[in-house]
Every structure is written in structure tokens, then in C-alpha cells.
Amino acid sequence: MYYKLLFFNSLMIGTLIAISSYSWMGMWMGLEINLLSMIPLISDNKNMMASEAALKYFIIQTMASTLLLFSIIMMSMKFMYQMNLITYFNLIFNTSLFIKMGAAPFHFWFPEMMEGLNWLNAIIMLTWQKLSPMVLLTYSNTTSMYLILTIMFSMMISGIMGLNQTSLRKIMAYSSINHIGWMISSIMLIEIVWFYYFIIYCIITINISIMFMKLNVFHINQLYISMNYHILLKLFFALNFMSLGGLPPFLGFFPKWLTIQTLIQSNMYSIAFIMILMTLMTLFFYLRITFSILLLSKAVLTFYTQPKINTNYIMAFNFITLLSLIFVTLMFNFL
């Protein structure tokens, strides 16, 4: 168990090298350290699904790293500028980053790999592993049309594919793809908006995933049984999912509000409208889970033993999440 702490530290260091390096090769090296540290964290000798997930992750990330290295080498050659080929290699560079972060239409590996992870590894995949590709995306001279297509695909695919899922890990994966669409749109315009979005998205995702981890649930039907015995958890779970969907007055509404505002100020009305419309689909399956949990009556199951959960820190986290929108709005009014 202790050796995983070593890999966790090198995972953090790899990301920090990638986002703080002055050279493209340094960034690539940081991403590789991050990748090679993540694989031992995922793999587990006692769990075949975890080992399969580690292999899938290795193959896909290696392919993305190869594309990234190829594009970096080609962009560093002077004759590429003379032949006006730099745009094409820039597209390859961005494609490799989209594969790494799991943005649609390069998302094919992400939900399937998430299905083999435990909740702790899932939290890392949903939050920390998105950081370095997103930061590197801000450094590239990207054509807006390519980014807009990726945003539209991410919003549409996550909404449609998430509707018929019963696995909580896959629901969180498609939710992540949807939020990637929002984050790419904020990167395209104002980077500080992306920073706010990423921080708030991480807080809400970690909050929900910790509740799943403590209840030891992986599918919706398990959730119905577990939530019946914890009324406060049931309420907090519902409020967190509403926050993740971006409903006011919760914290998750704030970054979406900022992103929509920046899109409208940049005269991108149609993109803002389509993004809101597509997000309604993800909000639908959030609310479907939430209402079905809230409306279930407390039935006593004789064969089910109630898990003992320390809810104090969960309540503290949720209290922060629920009241943060008020504090954040006040802070921005005084800036």
C-alpha cells in the first residue's frame, strides 16, 4: 500500500513539470512521468477489471503521447513555417491533448476505463488528470472552429450517452465529458474563467465521489438502498447533483454563469444557446437519479445491514458547497 504513495507523489510532480516547463519537450516529459505514475495506482492484482483499465489507459495515452511528440518535433522545424504546414501539426497537437483529457469525439476509452476503477482512482481521473492537458491547450495557437466542434461533440455525446447509464462511474465519466466542453469554451475566451470553472468542478466532483466511496456503491440500484438509511446524505446527494448540473443558487451555477457571460460578450450567441440546450440533457439524468432517490420511502430491509458512516466531514464539505455561491458572488461584487 505504501508504494502507491510514492507513485502518487510522482503523479503530482509529473503534472507540475508539464504545466511549468518552458520547453515543449519538458512538457512532454512531465506528461510521461504522470502517465507512468498513474498506471501502478490503477492496476490491482486482485481485480482483473482494474488491470484491464490500466492496460487500456496505457495504450490510449501512449498513442496520444506519440502524436504529441510527433507534432512538437514537426512544429520545431523551420521549413514547416515556410510551407504553411504549421496549422495542420497544431491540429495534431490539439488532438493528442483531447485524447489525453477524454474530450469527445476522442472519448471512446474514458467511460469504459472508468468502469474498472475504484472511487479513489476515479477521483484522480476526473479531476487531477484533466489539469495538464487543459493547461497545455492554453499554450497552443488553436483554430476556433476545431475547438467549437470539440465543444459541440462533447456536449452532445455526453448528454445522449449518459441517459441510459446505470453505472455511477460511467455517469460521472459522461458528466466529466460535458464539463470538458464548458471548460474548453472558457479556455477559448478567458483563461481565468477556466481556472474558476476547474476549481469548482473539482470541489463538487470530489464531494459526490467521496459519498459514493463511503457508501461503497457503484450502480444506481445500490444507491437507492444505501441512501434510504441516511436522510441527510440523501438530501446532500440531491443538492450536490443539482450543483453539478449548474442549477442556481448552488455553487455549480457560478462557473457556467461566467462562461455564458463571456460567450455572449464575444458575440457567440448561437454557441451559448446550443451549450445550454445540450446541458439540459445531462441535467435531466442528474434529476432523474435525484428525484427517484428523494421520493423513495424508507423501507426496512431485513437482509441489509446499515453501514456506519461518519457524516461530520461530509456535512462540512456540503455546507461549504451550498453556501459558497453567496460568498463567491459577494467577493466578485467587491473586487
LUMMAR-889222 format. One record per residue (C-alpha): residue in three letters; x, z, y. Coordinates in steps of 0.001 Angstrom, whole numbers, plus 500000, padded with zeros to 6 digits. Example, Ala and Ser with C-alpha at 12.3 -4.5 7.8 and 13.67 -1.06 7.14 Angstrom:
# LUMMAR-889222
Ala512300507800495500/Ser513670507140498940/
This chain:
# LUMMAR-889222
Met500000500000500000/Tyr502842500898502412/Tyr504470497465502127/Lys501341495995503732/Leu502117497984506877/Leu505417496090507129/Phe503617492730506888/Phe501010493900509398/Asn503786494663511915/Ser505440491275511360/Leu501981489651511760/Met501736491200515226/Ile505333490259516083/Gly504775486632514972/Thr501791486270517300/Leu503671487855520210/Ile506635485487519649/Ala504272482485519582/Ile502445483351522814/Ser505510484494524798/Ser508064481853523765/Tyr509483479424526340/Ser510079476603523844/Trp507716474701521550/Met509950475411518556/Gly509814479131519326/Met506018478933519367/Trp506013477127516026/Met508371479731514559/Gly506094482558515760/Leu503092480898514105/Glu505041480585510837/Ile506023484285510881/Asn502363485078511474/Leu501275482856508547/Leu503847484234506082/Ser502857487797507017/Met499126487163506588/Ile499345485827503014/Pro500605489116501410/Leu497911491001503347/Ile495179488761501902/Ser496423488471498305/Asp495497491127495760/Asn496494491142492069/Lys493264492936491114/Asn490987490483492922/Met491024486803491947/Met488875485796494944/Ala491420487331497336/Ser494292485467495644/Glu492294482225495832/Ala491604482870499534/Ala495337483440500136/Leu496190480124498436/Lys493538478229500458/Tyr494808479806503656/Phe498421478902502833/Ile497636475233502046/Ile495475474654505149/Gln497812476467507535/Thr500843474633506108/Met499099471313506758/Ala498294472407510333/Ser501883473604510871/Thr503237470251509652/Leu501031468391512154/Leu502077470804514894/Leu505803470384514204/Phe505440466583513976/Ser503631466404517325/Ile506171468730519010/Ile509115466598517795/Met507452463343518896/Met506463464722522324/Ser510057465833522956/Met511333462231522669/Lys511710460389525984/Phe510645456949524761/Met507176458345523956/Tyr506527458686527687/Gln507780455161528333/Met505472453709525649/Asn502455455787526840/Leu502040457325523380/Ile502181460921524570/Thr498359461208524717/Tyr497999460446521001/Phe500546463075519985/Asn498880465537522331/Leu495659464941520378/Ile497524465627517104/Phe498924468826518650/Asn495430469996519627/Thr494011469039516220/Ser496593471246514489/Leu495568474180516718/Phe491869473570515977/Ile492637473615512231/Lys494545476884512647/Met491725478617514520/Gly488949477133512348/Ala487091475186515051/Ala484576472546513915/Pro484857469858512584/Phe488069471341511074/His486267474497509939/Phe485778473485506264/Trp488269476083504943/Phe487242479053507067/Pro483861480287505658/Glu484980479724502042/Met488196481656502613/Met486340484477504394/Glu484189484932501273/Gly487250486139499326/Leu488433488741501854/Asn487745492443502213/Trp486382493605505574/Leu489751494756506947/Asn491331491336506389/Ala488149489694507674/Ile488510491624510955/Ile492088490317511331/Met490971486742510581/Leu488038486891513007/Thr489982488413515914/Trp493802488562515937/Gln494404485260514119/Lys492451483391516813/Leu494754484609519589/Ser497905482479519227/Pro496184479063518706/Met493930479772521708/Val496874480688523950/Leu498842477598522829/Leu495778475473523636/Thr496049476586527269/Tyr499600475163527419/Ser498683471629526346/Asn497533468792528590/Thr494274468182526815/Thr491780465412527443/Ser488430466931528382/Met486412464598526144/Tyr488209465766522983/Leu487601469401523902/Ile483938468714524697/Leu483448467029521295/Thr485026470035519543/Ile482795472407521533/Met479651470451520603/Phe480609470273516913/Ser481435473998516812/Met478112474971518388/Met476011472606516271/Ile477646473189512864/Ser477738476983513237/Gly474050477059514163/Ile472869474817511321/Met475150476145508558/Gly474533479791509425/Leu470762479517508961/Asn470711479531505154/Gln473528482042504507/Thr473022485296502613/Ser476687486374502636/Leu477568488594505596/Arg481177487370505630/Lys480024483749505922/Ile477550484703508656/Met480399486336510586/Ala482563483232509969/Tyr479933480846511386/Ser479364483281514247/Ser483105483097514963/Ile482992479267514992/Asn480149479435517536/His482141481772519775/Ile485194479490519431/Gly483057476780521081/Trp482327479097524014/Met485970480167524287/Ile487284476573524278/Ser484866475721527106/Ser486191478660529143/Ile489826477636528406/Met488981474141529666/Leu487973475507533093/Ile489285479005533939/Glu491665480834531593/Ile490831484344532852/Val487210483829531733/Trp488534483064528240/Phe490528486321528332/Tyr487395488362529166/Tyr485421486500526506/Phe488046487079523811/Ile488382490817524513/Ile484607491406524494/Tyr484122489219521381/Cys486814491253519566/Ile485181494580520512/Ile481742493538519226/Thr483060491844516051/Ile485236494839515115/Asn482285497142515755/Ile479961495224513403/Ser482626494674510726/Ile483546498382510633/Met479881499234509986/Phe479815496721507112/Met483084498148505763/Lys481868501759505855/Leu478605500829504119/Asn480558498616501646/Val478060495750501957/Phe478790492034501560/His475315490462501262/Ile472070490788503206/Asn470098492341500323/Gln472687495166500072/Leu472296495719503793/Tyr468555496337503511/Ile469115499166501012/Ser472065500780502830/Met470506500672506288/Asn467334502392505062/Tyr469183505692504751/His470815505622508185/Ile468323505298511021/Leu470964505467513779/Leu473140502870512042/Lys470087500645511701/Leu469484500843515453/Phe473155500352516381/Phe473467497429513984/Ala470465495716515617/Leu471817496297519128/Asn475286495013518192/Phe473900491820516699/Met471841491267519863/Ser475032491808521864/Leu476923489320519659/Gly474141486800520279/Gly474539487240524039/Leu471228488871524944/Pro471080490821528214/Pro471533493716529009/Phe474222494041526312/Leu477972493533526724/Gly477995490184524852/Phe475897488625527623/Phe478641489106530240/Pro481240486530528988/Lys478502483943528308/Trp477189484517531826/Leu480693483936533279/Thr481226480806531138/Ile477860479283532121/Gln478595480053535783/Thr481985478293535639/Leu480442475284533844/Ile477718474960536497/Gln480260475312539326/Ser482217472449537700/Asn479001470308537635/Met478873470341533818/Tyr475125470965533684/Ser474436468978530512/Ile477201470740528531/Ala475956474165529682/Phe472387473235528650/Ile473445471976525183/Met475611475074524595/Ile472723477414525454/Leu470389475396523210/Met472796475459520259/Thr473467479187520684/Leu469738479823520251/Met470115478729516608/Thr472777481366515948/Leu470676483901517840/Phe467781483045515516/Phe469621484053512342/Tyr471000487169514059/Leu467478488237514997/Arg466107487304511572/Ile468505489768509916/Thr467943492374512640/Phe464130492327512521/Ser463987492383508737/Ile466206495498508719/Leu464308497234511530/Leu460854496543510081/Leu461662497776506561/Ser460036501102505744/Lys462151503919504330/Ala461517503691500597/Val463221506264498358/Leu465220504632495580/Thr465911506995492685/Phe468810504966491289/Tyr470598504604494639/Thr472860507381495912/Gln473073507675499661/Pro476643507004500879/Lys478170509747503030/Ile479351508181506265/Asn480889509855509279/Thr478871508237512055/Asn480528510030515003/Tyr483119507381515856/Ile480617504582515112/Met478253506198517635/Ala481106506474520166/Phe482024502784519768/Asn478396501723520085/Phe477862503916523129/Ile480793502133524815/Thr479435498719523780/Leu475930499408525066/Leu476940500843528454/Ser479888498523529106/Leu477820495764530756/Ile476783498170533514/Phe480378499295534127/Val481810495757533938/Thr479207494419536406/Leu479894497277538827/Met483638496646538525/Phe483219492956539406/Asn480984493797542368/Phe483710495990543863/Leu486583493552543222/
